[in-house]
Amino acid sequence: MTTQIPPDAPARLLDVGGVAALLGVSERHVYRLADAGKMPRPIKLGGANRWDRLTLEQWVDDGCPSIARTRTGGPRR
């Protein structure tokens, strides 16, 4: 049994332009946030970066907490 995805369903993986549009910021700012550990990191697909839309939406719903971790695994302060 295969699951049919409706043709009008939003993409699950977003490129940097899609993330920028979702967050209302520039593409460069998306990379700055990701590099600083302030947002979920992208998924690497070959040479491309993609972000999981559902993860980003949950992150926004949670108030955009910093994602960065210290070497011990705890949140960076």
DSSP file (Angstrom, degrees, kcal/mol; ACC not computed):
  #  RESIDUE AA STRUCTURE BP1 BP2  ACC     N-H-->O    O-->H-N    N-H-->O    O-->H-N    TCO  KAPPA ALPHA  PHI   PSI    X-CA   Y-CA   Z-CA
    1    1 A M              0   0    0      0, 0.0     2,-0.3     0, 0.0     0, 0.0   0.000 360.0 360.0 360.0 128.0    0.0    0.0    0.0
    2    2 A T        -     0   0    0      0, 0.0     2,-0.5     0, 0.0     0, 0.0  -0.832 360.0-124.4-107.5 147.2    1.4    3.4   -1.0
    3    3 A T        -     0   0    0     -2,-0.3     2,-0.5     2,-0.0     0, 0.0  -0.770  21.1-140.0 -90.4 129.0    0.5    6.7    0.6
    4    4 A Q        -     0   0    0     -2,-0.5    -1,-0.0     3,-0.0     0, 0.0  -0.781   9.4-151.6 -90.5 126.9   -0.8    9.3   -1.9
    5    5 A I        -     0   0    0     -2,-0.5    -2,-0.0     4,-0.0     4,-0.0  -0.870  24.8-116.9 -97.2 124.3    0.4   12.9   -1.2
    6    6 A P    >   -     0   0    0      0, 0.0     3,-1.9     0, 0.0    -1,-0.0  -0.301  19.5-124.7 -58.9 143.1   -2.0   15.5   -2.4
    7    7 A P  T 3  S+     0   0    0      0, 0.0    -2,-0.0     0, 0.0    -3,-0.0   0.736 110.3  52.6 -63.6 -22.0   -0.5   17.7   -5.1
    8    8 A D  T 3  S+     0   0    0      2,-0.1     3,-0.1     3,-0.0    -3,-0.0   0.328  81.0 122.4 -95.7   8.2   -1.2   20.8   -3.2
    9    9 A A  S <  S-     0   0    0     -3,-1.9     3,-0.1     1,-0.1     2,-0.0  -0.460  70.8-107.8 -68.8 139.6    0.5   19.6    0.0
   10   10 A P        -     0   0    0      0, 0.0    -1,-0.1     0, 0.0    -2,-0.1  -0.369  41.7 -94.7 -66.9 148.5    3.3   21.8    1.3
   11   11 A A        -     0   0    0      1,-0.1    42,-0.1    -3,-0.1     3,-0.1  -0.343  24.1-148.6 -62.5 141.2    6.8   20.5    0.8
   12   12 A R  S    S+     0   0    0      1,-0.1    41,-3.5    41,-0.1     2,-0.5   0.858  86.2  51.2 -79.6 -37.6    8.2   18.7    3.8
   13   13 A L  E    S-A   52   0A   0     39,-0.2     2,-0.4    40,-0.1    39,-0.2  -0.896  76.9-160.0-105.5 128.1   11.8   19.8    3.1
   14   14 A L  E     -A   51   0A   0     37,-3.3    37,-2.6    -2,-0.5     2,-0.1  -0.838   9.1-139.2-108.5 141.3   12.5   23.4    2.6
   15   15 A D     >  -     0   0    0     -2,-0.4     4,-2.2    35,-0.2     3,-0.3  -0.323  44.9 -87.8 -82.7 178.9   15.4   25.1    0.8
   16   16 A V  H  > S+     0   0    0     33,-0.3     4,-2.6     1,-0.2     5,-0.2   0.842 129.2  54.6 -61.3 -33.7   16.9   28.3    2.3
   17   17 A G  H  > S+     0   0    0      2,-0.2     4,-2.2     1,-0.2    -1,-0.2   0.898 108.6  48.3 -65.6 -39.8   14.5   30.4    0.3
   18   18 A G  H  > S+     0   0    0     -3,-0.3     4,-2.3     2,-0.2    -2,-0.2   0.883 112.8  47.9 -66.4 -38.9   11.5   28.6    1.7
   19   19 A V  H  X S+     0   0    0     -4,-2.2     4,-2.5     2,-0.2     5,-0.2   0.923 110.7  51.6 -66.8 -44.2   12.9   28.9    5.3
   20   20 A A  H  X>S+     0   0    0     -4,-2.6     5,-1.9     1,-0.2     4,-1.8   0.912 111.9  47.0 -59.1 -42.9   13.6   32.6    4.8
   21   21 A A  H  <5S+     0   0    0     -4,-2.2    -1,-0.2     2,-0.2    -2,-0.2   0.907 111.7  50.9 -65.3 -41.6   10.0   33.1    3.6
   22   22 A L  H  <5S+     0   0    0     -4,-2.3    -2,-0.2     1,-0.2    -1,-0.2   0.893 119.5  36.0 -61.6 -41.0    8.6   31.1    6.5
   23   23 A L  H  <5S-     0   0    0     -4,-2.5    -1,-0.2    -5,-0.1    -2,-0.2   0.628 105.9-123.9 -90.0 -15.0   10.6   33.1    9.0
   24   24 A G  T  <5S+     0   0    0     -4,-1.8     2,-0.2     1,-0.3    -3,-0.2   0.857  73.0 109.7  74.0  35.4   10.3   36.5    7.2
   25   25 A V  S   <S-     0   0    0     -5,-1.9    -1,-0.3    -6,-0.2    -2,-0.1  -0.769  73.6 -83.8-130.9 175.8   14.1   37.0    7.1
   26   26 A S     >  -     0   0    0     -2,-0.2     4,-1.5     1,-0.1    -1,-0.1  -0.392  36.4-114.9 -78.6 161.5   16.8   37.0    4.4
   27   27 A E  H  > S+     0   0    0      1,-0.2     4,-1.7     2,-0.2     5,-0.2   0.897 118.1  54.7 -61.2 -40.7   18.4   33.8    3.1
   28   28 A R  H  > S+     0   0    0      1,-0.2     4,-2.1     2,-0.2    -1,-0.2   0.887 104.9  53.5 -61.2 -38.9   21.8   35.0    4.6
   29   29 A H  H  > S+     0   0    0      2,-0.2     4,-2.7     1,-0.2    -1,-0.2   0.856 103.1  57.3 -66.4 -34.1   20.1   35.5    8.0
   30   30 A V  H  X S+     0   0    0     -4,-1.5     4,-2.4     1,-0.2    -1,-0.2   0.942 108.7  46.2 -59.4 -46.9   18.9   31.9    7.9
   31   31 A Y  H  X S+     0   0    0     -4,-1.7     4,-2.8     1,-0.2    -2,-0.2   0.884 111.1  52.5 -64.4 -37.4   22.5   30.7    7.5
   32   32 A R  H  X S+     0   0    0     -4,-2.1     4,-2.0     2,-0.2     6,-0.2   0.934 110.7  47.3 -62.5 -45.2   23.6   33.0   10.3
   33   33 A L  H  <>S+     0   0    0     -4,-2.7     5,-2.7     2,-0.2     6,-0.7   0.925 114.8  45.8 -61.5 -45.0   21.0   31.6   12.6
   34   34 A A  H ><5S+     0   0    0     -4,-2.4     3,-1.2     1,-0.2    -2,-0.2   0.920 112.7  49.7 -65.6 -44.2   21.9   28.0   11.7
   35   35 A D  H 3<5S+     0   0    0     -4,-2.8    -1,-0.2     1,-0.3    -2,-0.2   0.832 111.0  50.3 -64.6 -32.2   25.6   28.6   12.0
   36   36 A A  T 3<5S-     0   0    0     -4,-2.0    -1,-0.3    -5,-0.2    -2,-0.2   0.494 114.5-116.4 -84.0  -3.6   25.2   30.2   15.4
   37   37 A G  T < 5S+     0   0    0     -3,-1.2    31,-2.4    -4,-0.4    30,-1.9   0.748  80.7 123.6  75.9  23.0   23.1   27.3   16.7
   38   38 A K  S   <S+     0   0    0     -5,-2.7    -4,-0.2    28,-0.3    -5,-0.1   0.456  73.2  26.8 -96.7  -1.8   20.0   29.5   17.1
   39   39 A M  S    S-     0   0    0     -6,-0.7    -2,-0.1    -5,-0.2    28,-0.1  -0.951 104.7 -67.8-148.1 165.7   17.8   27.4   14.9
   40   40 A P        -     0   0    0      0, 0.0    -2,-0.1     0, 0.0    -3,-0.0  -0.293  57.4-114.9 -57.1 140.1   17.6   23.8   13.8
   41   41 A R        -     0   0    0      1,-0.1    -6,-0.0    -4,-0.1     2,-0.0  -0.384  33.6-103.1 -74.7 154.7   20.5   22.8   11.6
   42   42 A P        -     0   0    0      0, 0.0     2,-0.5     0, 0.0     9,-0.2  -0.302  25.8-115.4 -74.6 161.9   19.9   21.8    8.0
   43   43 A I  E     -B   50   0B   0      7,-4.2     7,-2.1     2,-0.0     2,-0.6  -0.855  30.2-131.8 -92.3 129.9   19.8   18.3    6.6
   44   44 A K  E     +B   49   0B   0     -2,-0.5     2,-0.5     5,-0.2     5,-0.2  -0.759  25.9 178.9 -88.2 123.8   22.6   17.8    4.1
   45   45 A L  E >   -B   48   0B   0      3,-2.9     3,-2.2    -2,-0.6     2,-0.4  -0.871  68.2 -59.5-122.5  94.1   21.5   16.1    0.9
   46   46 A G  T 3  S-     0   0    0     -2,-0.5     0, 0.0     1,-0.3     0, 0.0  -0.573 119.8 -21.1  64.9-122.5   24.6   15.9   -1.2
   47   47 A G  T 3  S+     0   0    0     -2,-0.4     2,-0.3    -3,-0.1    -1,-0.3   0.368 122.0  96.1 -95.7   4.1   25.7   19.5   -1.6
   48   48 A A  E <   -B   45   0B   0     -3,-2.2    -3,-2.9   -33,-0.0     2,-0.5  -0.693  63.2-143.0-100.0 148.0   22.3   20.9   -0.8
   49   49 A N  E     +B   44   0B   0     -2,-0.3     2,-0.3    -5,-0.2   -33,-0.3  -0.915  23.5 174.7-105.1 133.0   20.9   22.1    2.6
   50   50 A R  E     -B   43   0B   0     -7,-2.1    -7,-4.2    -2,-0.5     2,-0.4  -0.991  17.3-149.1-137.0 145.9   17.3   21.4    3.4
   51   51 A W  E     -A   14   0A   0    -37,-2.6   -37,-3.3    -2,-0.3     2,-0.6  -0.918  25.1-115.3-114.9 142.0   15.3   22.0    6.6
   52   52 A D  E  >  -A   13   0A   0     -2,-0.4     4,-2.3   -39,-0.2   -39,-0.2  -0.653  21.1-149.7 -75.8 119.0   12.4   19.9    7.8
   53   53 A R  H  > S+     0   0    0    -41,-3.5     4,-2.6    -2,-0.6     5,-0.2   0.884  94.9  51.4 -58.3 -42.8    9.3   22.1    7.7
   54   54 A L  H  > S+     0   0    0    -42,-0.3     4,-2.1     2,-0.2    -1,-0.2   0.883 109.4  50.4 -65.9 -37.9    7.6   20.4   10.7
   55   55 A T  H  > S+     0   0    0      2,-0.2     4,-2.4     1,-0.2    -1,-0.2   0.921 112.3  47.7 -63.7 -44.2   10.7   20.8   12.8
   56   56 A L  H  X S+     0   0    0     -4,-2.3     4,-2.5     2,-0.2    -2,-0.2   0.913 110.5  50.9 -64.0 -42.6   10.9   24.5   12.0
   57   57 A E  H  X S+     0   0    0     -4,-2.6     4,-2.5     1,-0.2    -1,-0.2   0.898 111.9  47.4 -63.0 -39.4    7.2   25.0   12.7
   58   58 A Q  H  X S+     0   0    0     -4,-2.1     4,-1.9     2,-0.2    -1,-0.2   0.900 110.2  53.0 -66.2 -40.2    7.6   23.3   16.1
   59   59 A W  H  <>S+     0   0    0     -4,-2.4     5,-2.6     2,-0.2    -2,-0.2   0.911 111.4  45.7 -60.6 -43.7   10.7   25.4   16.8
   60   60 A V  H ><5S+     0   0    0     -4,-2.5     3,-1.8     1,-0.2    -2,-0.2   0.922 111.1  52.5 -65.2 -44.5    8.7   28.6   16.0
   61   61 A D  H 3<5S+     0   0    0     -4,-2.5    -1,-0.2     1,-0.3    -2,-0.2   0.818 105.8  56.0 -60.1 -30.8    5.7   27.4   18.2
   62   62 A D  T 3<5S-     0   0    0     -4,-1.9    -1,-0.3    -5,-0.1    -2,-0.2   0.435 128.4 -97.7 -82.2   0.7    8.2   26.8   21.0
   63   63 A G  T < 5 -     0   0    0     -3,-1.8    -3,-0.2    -4,-0.1    -2,-0.1   0.668  59.5 -78.9  93.0  17.9    9.3   30.4   20.9
   64   64 A C      < -     0   0    0     -5,-2.6    -4,-0.1    -6,-0.2    -1,-0.1   0.923  64.4-167.9  58.2  52.6   12.5   29.9   18.8
   65   65 A P        -     0   0    0      0, 0.0    -1,-0.1     0, 0.0     2,-0.1  -0.342  31.5 -92.9 -68.7 153.6   14.8   28.6   21.5
   66   66 A S        -     0   0    0      1,-0.1   -28,-0.3    10,-0.1   -27,-0.1  -0.424  31.6-162.0 -64.1 139.4   18.5   28.4   20.9
   67   67 A I        +     0   0    0    -30,-1.9   -29,-0.2    -2,-0.1    -1,-0.1   0.633  48.1 119.7 -98.0 -18.3   19.4   24.9   19.7
   68   68 A A        -     0   0    0    -31,-2.4     8,-1.7   -32,-0.2     2,-0.3  -0.094  45.6-159.1 -56.1 145.4   23.2   25.1   20.4
   69   69 A R  B     -C   75   0C   0      6,-0.2     2,-0.1     8,-0.0    -1,-0.1  -0.910  11.9-128.0-123.4 150.9   24.7   22.6   22.8
   70   70 A T    >   -     0   0    0      4,-2.6     3,-1.8    -2,-0.3     6,-0.1  -0.354  42.7 -91.9 -85.0 176.5   27.8   22.6   24.8
   71   71 A R  T 3  S+     0   0    0      1,-0.3    -1,-0.1     2,-0.1    -2,-0.0   0.767 128.0  57.1 -62.6 -24.7   30.3   19.8   24.7
   72   72 A T  T 3  S-     0   0    0      2,-0.1    -1,-0.3     3,-0.0    -3,-0.0   0.522 119.2-111.1 -84.2  -5.1   28.6   18.2   27.6
   73   73 A G  S <  S+     0   0    0     -3,-1.8    -2,-0.1     1,-0.3     3,-0.1   0.369  77.0 122.5  95.7  -6.2   25.3   18.2   25.7
   74   74 A G  S    S-     0   0    0      1,-0.1    -4,-2.6    -5,-0.1    -1,-0.3  -0.404  72.9 -80.1 -85.7 167.1   23.4   20.8   27.7
   75   75 A P  B     -C   69   0C   0      0, 0.0    -6,-0.2     0, 0.0     2,-0.2  -0.365  46.6-113.8 -65.8 143.2   22.0   23.9   26.3
   76   76 A R              0   0    0     -8,-1.7   -10,-0.1     1,-0.1    -8,-0.1  -0.557 360.0 360.0 -74.9 140.9   24.3   26.8   25.7
   77   77 A R              0   0    0     -2,-0.2    -1,-0.1    -8,-0.0    -8,-0.0   0.370 360.0 360.0-111.7 360.0   23.7   29.8   28.0
